[in-house]
């Protein structure tokens, strides 16, 4: 699906090429680097980025390897995992955002899996992170879910890697969850689901320790009807940020807003309002007009 937004071309050290979508703001008060959910292209977050840009937050939306503008696709002969996403793609993207925005430190945000990567990236590059914004995201640790979802997660933890290994990639669109994913990504994701910890293969640094040492303002925003990410999942993830001042907010559902895992992307205004309120209070970013939020 094409879009008409400006982009920032990025090339990782291994030759992978992709584009960040750039939502510029007039006289920006802050810059955010935002990470999509699993299987979701950057273009799905344009409306969210535009809403933030309109209130003075410059936004750069990441593109995952294998999706959208990326020049590779997952296949038996083309595989990668969290190591490549963190050490190659996100490192290169952060540098590109620094050059484009002029900010050495950025607010790092994410949705779903992107929230987990936002925490891992901040743990590995703490000097580049000024704040964390986690939206409808949490840990996939199977023990934090209710009984029925525990059974689903147990099946997923063993079934998804098996399917990916047989097919040479994970066929998310056929299975109704995520997109076409690399075997290594599914392996690393299910490992975190089994253990509740982030210890990606090939990353020598202790990511869990980095999360504990991180000391920045953070907010976790959950959707009231998000069965993918219940409160316990979000709190398991933010519980790793023991050195951060973490605020938790829940977006209520309304007559025209179901407040689930994906609907907020089409109606980002309530989420942006909560972010603005938090940024004004915790990041000392002034906003001129009043903000009306519908949270509990």
Secondary structure, 3 states (H helix, E strand, C coil): CCCCCCEEEEECCCCCEEEEEEECCCCCCEEEEEECCCCCCHHHHHHHHHHHHHCCEEEEECCCCCCCCCCCCCECCECCCHHHHHHHHHHHHHHHHHHHHCCCCEEEEEECHHHHHHHHHHHHCHHHEEEEEEECCCCCCHHHCCHHHHHHHHHHHHHHHHHHHHHCCEEHHHHCCCCEECHHHHHHHHHHHHHCCCCCCCCCCCHHHHHHHCCCEEEEEEECCCCCCCHHHHHHHHCCCCCCEEEEEEECCECCECCCCCHHHHCCHHHHHHHHHHHHHHCCCCCCCCCCCCEC
